[in-house]
Amino acid sequence: MELIYVRQNRKVNLISAARDKVLARKANSSDIFNDVLKEISSGQLKPVYYLFGEEEFYLDQLIEKFSEVLPPHEKDFNFDLLYGQDVNPAKVLSIARSYPMMAEKRVCIIRNFLQTGKGAAGEGDMNDFISYFENPNPSCLLVLFDTGKPAGNTKLGKAISKSPNVGYHQFESMPDYLIPDWVISWVDSHHHKRIDPAAAQLLAQFVGNNLQLLSTEIDKVCTFVDTSETVSEADVKKIIGSYREYTAIELKEAVIKRDMAKALYISEQMLQHSKSDTGELIRLVGFFYSVFVNIWQIRRLAEKGNAKNQVQAELGISNAWYFNKLWDDASNFRYGDMPRVFEALLDADKSIKGFSTLDSTSILFLLVKRLIG
């Protein structure tokens, strides 16, 4: 959780690292993934791709998709999947410049591209790729994967990011407020089922924004309801393994409604039924941080005079049910409440980490009271 504060004239001003992202709608990793899939399915591919970022789920998915560009009977002599630390630049470029055997195209995929040459003896320099990007072999599809990218001020970095021959795409972690939308879309596209928006929200809350874990849990749920066309909230609770009477979502609802008695009761019940008080507190603080970042984003955009539909478009949330729920939650708070809320979350986070003598119950009770105000 990245909470940055500037204390000035005894006021706490929240400075969000995501501020610029709120101001302008930009393609998220899911959008970029779908765009690349369209290029693959249409056959309108660039000769080189450089795909990178911290959202490794999509990178792994695309390795699989690019591996399927060639039919099985053409792969023996025309397909290479290599790791950068196992090859040198000269070896990669030799493969990329060679022509396919008894096929129209060859495919060369390099994982951990930036490690190329660091673990393998041989010739070549990373800057040797620059000339290839300028004049690639049209009969070879060269796909480079990594979690990072070359520095933008280097010759290699400029060549990769600016060359018209390179499909250059960054896959960032999906923001929490888009995860329920992602769950709905993934269930539909990969299991041909629908999931109730409330169930998607619950699944997102249980698992978080780790798309690999989410896809695994979705597989479990959809297998469980194999004969049903719709995944319900009850289905999710059964599969995810929480038979507790209360979850973070029920606690959030009580906080949003300013129902202090119910919120404190649920807090106590959740701690009593948790395996680890500390783990539960960390999860709850992270959950509420995500909740109030969503509320802050909506209040911030509304404060600028944007209508409800404009705010929805700005945030890129397609599911109407989920956005209406976020909008209703945000309607219970003012933009001016946000510094107080985030200060409470910051203090709770510090207390969990040992900067307080309060016990777990007191930390959570105090947080709930300060969130309600």
Secondary structure, DSSP 8 states (H G I E B T S, - for coil): ---EEEEETTEEEEE-TTHHHHHS----HHHHHHHHHHHHHHT---SEEEEESS-HHHHHHHHHHHHTSS-GGGHHHHEEEEEGGGS-HHHHHHHHHS--SSSS-EEEEEESGGGTTTSS-S---TTHHHHHHHS--TTEEEEEEESS---TTSHHHHHHHH-TTEEEEE-----GGGHHHHHHHHHHHHHS-EE-HHHHHHHHHHH-S-HHHHHHHHHHHHHHTTT-SEE-HHHHHHHHT---S--HHHHHHHHHTT-HHHHHHHHHHHHHT-S-HHHHHHHHHHHHHHHHHHHHHHHHHHHTT--HHHHHHHHT---HHHHHHHHHHHTTS-GGGHHHHHHHHHHHHHHHTTSS---HHHHHHHHHHHHH-
